[in-house]
Amino acid sequence: MSDFVLSCCSTCDMSEEWHERRNVLCVYFNYELAGEPCKDDYGRTHAPADLYARMLAGAEAKTSQVSAGEYMDAWRPVLQAGKDILHVTLSSGISGTYTSACVARDGLAAEFPERTVIVVDSLAASSGYGLLVDRLADLRDEGMGIREVAAWAEEHKLEVQHWFFSSDLTFFIRGGRISKAAGLLGGLLNICPVMDVEPDGSLAVKEKIRTKRKATDRVVDLMRSLVRDGMAYDGKVFISNSECLSDAQTVGGKIESLFDKMDGSVEYFPIGATIGTHTGPGTVALFYWGARRA
């Protein structure tokens, strides 16, 4: 039995079933939709289709990170039960939640001096963040201790490759994730920007690809060149999407036909409310283990 609890936030864009199966504590992010306070709780508050429909109809959506107090409330029962905590946060390049988690860690240190809380900045997002935590759960289950798992995460977290494309840039622009000029260019020329998560954890437009079909082919080509062990890749592949599962499955089908040694089939997950308020509908995000981001 492990002597620590692995924890992350709902912005890992996995599922409640995954959290239960992998025994990973979930701390829910917050957002507002048309002024209504909501939890990013895997669609229980608002199913993705409802969220995007309301956003497209003009409802304003705003996100807010988990507060230090919310982290403390989530972690205190674990510490009271005599367990330590390894928490992995959403990338500090797109959220201030890492700072909140560190404040909570320091606050609980005085209350539970005999316990350990370690906070790791994933420098990852969506199901790429989930892919990292999924591997940490494997290491925990194999018997690694909390400090070993945390050290492994710090050493290998930049090996999670993140590649996105979107056929609708409205909410990327509105949320400030890409510039208005770049977004207008994309709309005028039918361009689907191919984006990644940089080593500092921020989102960047890497290429401007004309048409969704070509963007789909491009992210698969990038995987060929960046994936660990090349065509012999035997790791997992996660794909998240915002109400465009058929586009995600097109990418996944190409990958499964190329990488016949991968660990199981491609796994698909909906992009959750926090990430989804910035992407809007029409985004496909591909994640796998590969070359270190640099």
Order of alpha helices (4+ residues) and beta strands (2+ residues): beta-alpha-beta-beta-beta-alpha-beta-alpha-beta-alpha-beta-alpha-alpha-beta-alpha-alpha-beta-beta-alpha-beta-alpha-beta-alpha-beta
